[in-house]
Amino acid sequence: MKNNLILGLAIVSMLFSCTTDDTADVVINDNSVINNNGNGGGPTDPETIFLSGTYTEDLTLDANNTYKVNGPLIMAAGTTLTIPAGMTIEALAAGANVYIAIAQDATIIANGTADNPIVLTSDASNPSAGDWGGLIVLGRAPINSVTGTATATSEIAALPFGGQDGDDDSGIIRYVRVEYSGGAADGQSENNGISFYGVGRGTVVEYIQAYEGKDDGVEFFGGTVNVNYMSVVNCQDDSIDWTEGYTGTITNAYVKHGASHDKGIEADGYNTDFSNAAGFFSKPTVTNLTIIGLGSSTGNEAIRLRAGTQGIFNNVLIEGFEEGFDLDGDSGDNPTGAGVLNGDTSVTDVTFIDVTLNMKNDTGEVFTEADFISGNGNGTGTDYATWGANWTVE
């Protein structure tokens, strides 16, 4: 399939050099299009290959070419998107309908390095948050918004996700930075920097950054994927978000707020009527976490735990917030506080700097800060200066 794609790109190159039709599109597989006019009109750019459509064959990008995403780029089941280390892919600054989606049973191989990261960014001369959609990955790992073999549907792209394979493999995402994403589709649905929908632990995700996003930086909709070394800087909604029964691990995470922001982490146990769901809550393990806010006088929360979420936090540093941890949710179908009482939600080794209130309990359950937090003053957070050097931006 790769040979067919290479042949197709060669044909595209020949047509670009010979055609006089500025609006010509070249079909390179059953459903996908590479075009040479940006978005159906305007001047041509023979040195840029435009990407959009649903790809039913592998797409291997060539480091010698320049690529621009100018619409939904969807990799269908059975295909692989391969992006070489060091490549920068620009996206048309046209909002929510410009994104890269890796469907169930498709894979992405984006294997950058510290010296040659992969950058997905806006094509605007003065880029800003929300210029384009972002990266969406969908897998077959368990989610709690459906039962049995049923699947849910993603907010953006309306693609299926979820299943019963906790070891599901969607590929490799390593040393990848997503910039200026988060375009809003409507009042309810917005893209994130990177969205993981039911992604399994067979997927390798390490050294990722979401930078200057309009909505959340990195969001987990269920799944079991483990993420190592994650940076979220200047995202305008929540920096890290999970829901629908996410049960993976997050190890070495760094969050820094800009002028516009919401929570460092906003965590939900479920995303629908839990009485009709699969019967388990979100419960990730978060180790080596640093969240830097704008000061305790700004009236913000670093971490909000709600809707029954559970979670184990180890080695945390929180600086510059009115509230460190805010726990919300009544008993019954929304037992956030019950997780503290039974040991499914806890914080071990944490340091609060310029934080007015370490813990706020709005759960309806009775427990003290000592029931929730141990080792206050012992947290060092993640060593971001070491692992974030060279490939991240602030």
N, C-alpha and C positions, 0 to 999 in steps of 0.2 A: 504494500500500500504506500510505503514511503517513496518507492521509485515512481509510482504514479503521480505523487504529489510533486516531486522534483521536476518530473516532465511537465506537469501542469504549470509550475512556476516559470519554467523556461519558456513555455508558450506565452505566458502572460508577459514576460519581459520582451519577447519578440513583438507581440502585438502593441505594447506600449511604444516601442520605437518606430512602428510603422503606421499605426492607425492615425487617422485624422478625426475620428469621432471622439470628442472629449467626454462623452457620457457613456462610453461602452463599458459593459460589465463582462467579466470572463468567468464562466462557471467552471470550477475545478473539481467538483464532485457532485453528487446527486442533488444536494440542497444548499451548498455554500457558495459564496461569491467573493472573489477578490475584485475590487473595482479601483478605478484610477481617477475618481472625481470627488473624493472626500465625503460626499453625502448626496449623490445624485445630481450634482451640478457644480459649476465653478471651474476654476483653472485646474489643469492636470498637473501632476507631479511625478514624472517618470522615475524618480529615485525612491519613491515610497510605495510600498505594497499595502493596500487597505484590506482589512480583515473584518468580516461579519458573516452571519448566517449560521446554519447548523451543519457541522462537519461530520460526515459519515465515514471518513477515512482519516488516518493519522495526519497530523499537521506538525511537521518538524521545521522550526524556524532556522534560518541561515544567518549566522553572525555577520556575514558580509552585506546583508540587506537591512533596510529600514522598514519597520512595520508600524501601522497605525490602526487601532480598533475604531471603527466608525459606526458601530451598531452592536446588537447582541451577538457575541461570539460564543456559540454553544458547541461543546464537544459531546457528541452523542455516545451512547453505550457502545463499548468495544473499541473506541478510539483513544489515541494518546496525543496530548499536546506536549511537545518538547521545546523548551526555551533554553538556549545556551547561557552559560555563565557570562556575566558582564553586559547582557543586553538590556537596553532601555526600550520599552514599548510605550508609545504615547497613545492616549485615548482622546477621541474627539470630545471637546468640552461642550457636550450636548445634554448632560444630565443623566437621569436614571436609566435611559434606554441604551446606554453604552456600557457594556460589562463583559466579563469573561466568566462563563459558567462551565464547570466540569460535571456532567450529569452522572447519575448512578451508573456504575460499571464502565465508566470512562476513567482515564488517569491523566495526571499532569506530572511531568518531569521538569521541574524548575529547580535545578541544582546549582545554585550560585556558590560563591565563596566570599570570604571576608574582603578580599582584595577586588573581587569581581562580582558584586551583588547583582541581582536582577531587579530592575526598577519598573514598576507599572505606574504611569503618571499621566497628567493632563497635557494636552498639546497647546494650551493657552499660553500666550506670551507673558501674561501675568496671572498664573494659576491661582485658584482659590478652592476652598473646601466645597464639595458638591459638584465639581466640574463633570464628573463621570460616575459610573456605578461602582466598580470595584471587582474583586475576585470572589466567586461563589463556587463552593465545592459541595457536592451532594453524594452521600453514601448510603449504605444499607445497615448501619449499626442501629441498635435499639434507640427508640424515642418513646416517651410516655404519653404522647397525645393521641396515639392509636393503639390498637391491640392486635395480636396475632400477626398475620402477614400483611396487614393493611399498611399503606404509606400515607404520609402527609404531603402537602404541596407548599413549595417555597413561596415566600412573599413576593420575591422578584423572580421573574421568568416562569413561574407556575410549573416547576419541575418536581417530580416525586422524590421523596427522601424517606429514610428510615427503613427498618427491617429487623432481622434477628441475628445478624452477623457482626458480633463485636470486633472481630479481627479483620473486617473489611478493609481493603487497600485501595486508596485513591491516588497513590503515587508518592512523589517527593516534592516538598516545598521547603527549600533551604536557602537562607540568605536572600530573602525576597522582601522588598519594600514597596508598599502600596501608598501612593500619595494623592491627595486632593479628591478623594472619593466621597461617596455618600449622597449622590444625587437622589432627590425625592421623587417617587413615582406618584404619590398622592398623599393625603393627610395621614394615612395609616401605615404606608409601606415606604421604607427608605432603604437604600443600599447601605452597607457597612464598608469598612476597609476590606476585611476578609470575613466571609460568612461560611461557617462549617455546619452543614445540614446533615445530621445523622452520619457523620464521618467516623470511620472505624480506626482502631488502634494500629492496624497494619499500615496506615499512612504515616510517612515520616514528615514531621513538621518541626522545624527548628530554625532559629535565627530569622524571625519575621518581624516586620515593623509596619504599623499603620500610622501614617503621618498626615496631619491637617485634614481630617475627615469631617464631613458635615454631620454624620450620625455616629453610630458606635464604631469603635476601632476594630475590635475582633469580637464576633459573637458566635456562640455555640448553641445550636438548636438540637439538643440531645446528642447522642453519639458517645463514643468512647475514645476519641482521638487524644493522644498525649502531645503536648506542646512544650518544647524546651527552648528557652531564650526568646522571649516575646517583649517587644517594645511598642508602646502606644503613646504618641506625643501629639498634643494639641488637637484632640478630637472633641467635637462640640457637643456630643451627647455622652453616653457612657463609654469609658475606654475599653473595658472588658465586660461582656454580658453573657450570661448563660441562662438557658431555660429548657423545657421539654425533656428533663431527665438526663442532663449531661453528667457523665461519670468518669471522665478522663482525668489526667493529671496536667497541671500547669507548673512548670519548674523554671525558676529564674524569669520573673516578669517585672518590667519597669514601666511605670505610668507617670507621665508628667502633664499637668493641666496647662492649657493656654487660657486666654482671656475668656473665651466662650467654652463652657463645658457643663457636664452634669456629674455623675458619680464616677469614681475611679473604677469600682465594680458595682454592677447592679445584677443581682442573682435571683432567679426564680426557680422554684421547684417544678413548676409545670406552666403551661401556656394556654390551657383550655379548662373546661369544667373537669376537675380532677376525679369526680365520681364516675366519669365515663372513660377514664384513661387507663393506662396499663398497670398502674399500681405501684410505681416506684418514683422517688423524687430525684432531682439533681443532687449529686454528691461528689464533686471533684475534690482532689487533694491539691492544694496550692502551697508550694514550697519556695522560699526565697523570693519575697515580694516586696517591692518598694513602690509607694504611691506618694507623689509630691504635689501638693495643692498650692493654693495662692494665699494661705494664711487663715488662722482661726477666726478672724473677724469677718470672713466672707460668707459665713453661714452655710457651709457645704458639708456633705457626708462623703467620707472616703469609700466606705463599703456598705451597701444596703442589701440585706438578706431578707427575702420575702417569699410568699406563695409556697411555703413548705420546704424551701431549699435547705439542704444540709451541706456541709463542707468542712474539711479539715485544713486548717491554716497553720503553717510552720515557718518560723523565721520571717517576721513581717516588720517593715519599717513604714510608718505613716507620718507624714509631716504636712502641717499647714491646713488643718480642717477644724471646723467647729465640732464635728462628730467623727469618731473613728469608725465604729461599727453601729449601724442602725438596723435593728431586727424588727420586722413587721409581720403581722399575720395572726389571726385568731386561731383558736384550737379548732378541732373538727377536720374539715378537708384541707385546711391551711395551717398545719401545725409547725410553724417555724420554730416556735419556742420549745416544742417537744424534742426537736433535734438536739438542743442544748442539754435538756434533762436526761436524755438517754445516751449521750456521748457521741452522737452522729454529727454534731456541729461543735467545733472547738477551735481555740487559738492557743498555740504554744510558742513562746518566745516572740515577743512583740515589743517594739519601742515606739512611743508616741512623742512627737516633737511638735510643739505649738498646736496642740489639740486640746480643745476645751473639755469635751466629754468623751471618754474612751468608749463607752458602750451605752446605747439607748435601747431599752426594752419596751417595745410596743406590741408584744406578741399575745398578751392575755395570759401567759404562763408566768409563774413566779420563780425567778432565779436571780442570783447576784452576779456581779462582774467576776468574782472569783470562781463561780461555777462555769463561766465561759472562757476566761482568759487565765493562763498560767505562764509564768516566766515574764512578767511585765518588766521591761527594761533590758531584756536580753536579746532582743531582735536586732539584726544588722541589715536585713533585706538582702537584695541581690547585688552582686559586684558588677554593676552596669558599666563602670569605667573600663573594666577589663574586656567583657564579651561584647559590648556595644560599640567599641572603637572601630573606625574606618567605614563601616557599612551603614550606620544609622545617621539620621540628621535630627537636629533640635532647633 
